[in-house]
Amino acid sequence: MTLLRLFLIFLEIGAVSFGGGYGMISLIREKVLSNGWLTEEAFLNLIAVSESTPGPLAVNMATFVGASQAGIPGALAATCGVVLPAFCIILLIAALLRNLLRYAAVRDFLSGIRPCIVALILATAVTMGLHTLLGFAKLGDGLHPDARGICILALLVGVHALTKVLRKHAPSPILMILLSAGLGICFYGFSG
């Protein structure tokens, strides 16, 4: 039953999410937390691990959630669920792409989805930022700022800005992830 539930929930996520892995984060978060599969903190850690491992973000997240609930079979069920809709849609689009883009309604549909994807990504980023940096999860909660997290964010923003000024392009995401991991070890690793 758990395998079927994982498959169906991630099939739903894969079928209704547009915008790639980042667009799926808010829906994955909602489903994972409402099913009690992970805590908010564990979910934030899951995003960090999924970002820093090879492969698409949504596939990594589905695999990790599935594995946490039902081991390797759970990982396979959740991964197949999240990938299947995109696989089928891509096959269909590849077969019909030239013909579909000639229709204004298809172009309008795609243009209408873009702002929604941006809004979903921003809402998730704001929610995660409030929770991670300020300890704010829901209305009525007090603020509990994480000075170390805020300091790491400030350092990363500073490195990013300095790199753009000096080198005229953004720093490598891989180097930024490695830098943030190192800063996390320095700021958090020796505290407990």
Number of C-alpha atoms within 10 A of each C-alpha: 6 13 17 13 14 26 24 17 19 30 21 15 23 27 17 12 20 18 14 14 19 21 20 24 22 21 19 22 19 12 16 20 15 11 9 10 15 18 13 17 11 12 20 16 12 18 18 15 15 20 18 16 10 9 10 13 21 25 21 23 27 31 23 22 24 25 18 14 17 16 14 14 15 24 25 19 25 31 26 21 25 27 18 16 19 18 13 12 12 13 12 11 14 10 11 11 12 10 9 13 14 10 10 10 11 12 12 11 10 13 11 11 13 12 11 14 18 14 13 19 19 15 13 19 15 12 15 20 16 17 20 19 19 17 16 18 16 10 6 7 9 11 13 13 15 13 12 15 18 15 14 19 15 12 15 17 13 12 16 17 16 15 15 13 11 9 10 10 12 14 15 11 11 11 10 15 15 13 16 16 15 13 19 15 12 13 15 12 10 8 7 4
